[in-house]
């Protein structure tokens, strides 16, 4: 019988787990490697950027994390990520820093693949992906604008683009499509 210890629990967890330092993967479990389609060993020592659809998204999300994590002690969102084969997918990401006042210094992160219930149905730009990720949380244009540091009018322009791309007539239909309903 295999001994159950923290190392075994980490590696056999049914959710992707990462130990990080300065946004670099110090260790990860096999489930994370399976979710993203990379060999586990190739992820160790890599920047989290390898998991993002674009460098811009990596940078912008990285800038959003510290104030939220410092205030709340943890960070969570649903976002579009990228597998090794280039496929984009929805992922729920949660993180906790070992030092609340140094959010990127060292932490533990979970990654949950949401593609079974929510798929990326159309080609989106990096900013459209960010707006879509905020829309699924139920935020208003004003709240999204504050979160992304853009005007609410800009959010409305992107929401209109998303509605056209998803072939929806209103914001409610768009939200249903984004959520996979």
CORZIHU-V375417 format. One record per pair of residues at least 12 apart in sequence whose ideal C-beta (glycine too) atoms are under 8 Angstrom apart, sorted by the first residue. I is the first residue (numbers start at 1). J is the second residue. Records with the same first field share a line. If there is no record, write none. Layout:
BEGIN
I: J, J
END
This chain:
BEGIN
10: 27, 29
11: 29, 30
12: 29, 30
13: 29, 31
14: 31
15: 31, 110, 111, 112
16: 28, 29, 31, 32, 34, 35, 36, 110, 111, 112, 113
17: 29, 31, 32, 108, 109, 110, 111
18: 32, 48, 108, 109, 110, 111
19: 106, 107, 108
20: 48, 95, 104, 106, 107, 108, 109
21: 105, 106
22: 104, 105
23: 47, 48, 49, 62, 104
24: 45, 46, 47, 48
25: 43, 44, 45, 46, 47, 48
26: 44, 45, 106
27: 44
28: 40, 43, 44
32: 111
35: 83, 91, 111, 113
36: 51, 81, 82, 83, 84, 111
37: 83, 84, 85, 87
38: 50, 84
51: 81, 82
52: 81, 82
53: 80, 81, 82, 88, 126, 129
54: 126
56: 126
57: 79, 126, 129, 130
60: 130, 148
61: 77, 79
62: 104
64: 147, 148
65: 95, 103, 104
66: 103, 104
69: 95, 96, 97, 100, 103
70: 100, 101, 103
73: 96, 97, 100
74: 94, 95, 96
75: 93, 94, 95, 96, 103
76: 92, 93, 94, 95
77: 92, 93, 133, 137
78: 90, 91, 92, 93, 114, 133, 136, 137
79: 91, 93, 129, 130, 133
80: 120, 124, 129, 132, 133
81: 93, 111
88: 120, 124, 129
89: 113, 114, 115, 119, 120
90: 114, 115, 118, 119, 120
91: 111, 112, 113, 114
92: 110, 111, 112, 114
93: 109, 110, 111, 112
94: 109, 110
95: 107, 108, 109, 110
96: 108
117: 180
118: 178, 179, 180
119: 180
121: 166, 177
122: 165, 166
123: 165
124: 162, 165
127: 158
128: 158, 161, 162, 165
130: 148
131: 144, 148, 155, 158, 159, 162
132: 162, 178
134: 147, 148, 155
135: 159, 162, 171, 174, 175, 178
136: 175, 178, 179
140: 152
141: 153, 155, 156, 159
142: 155
159: 171, 174
162: 174, 178
166: 178
END
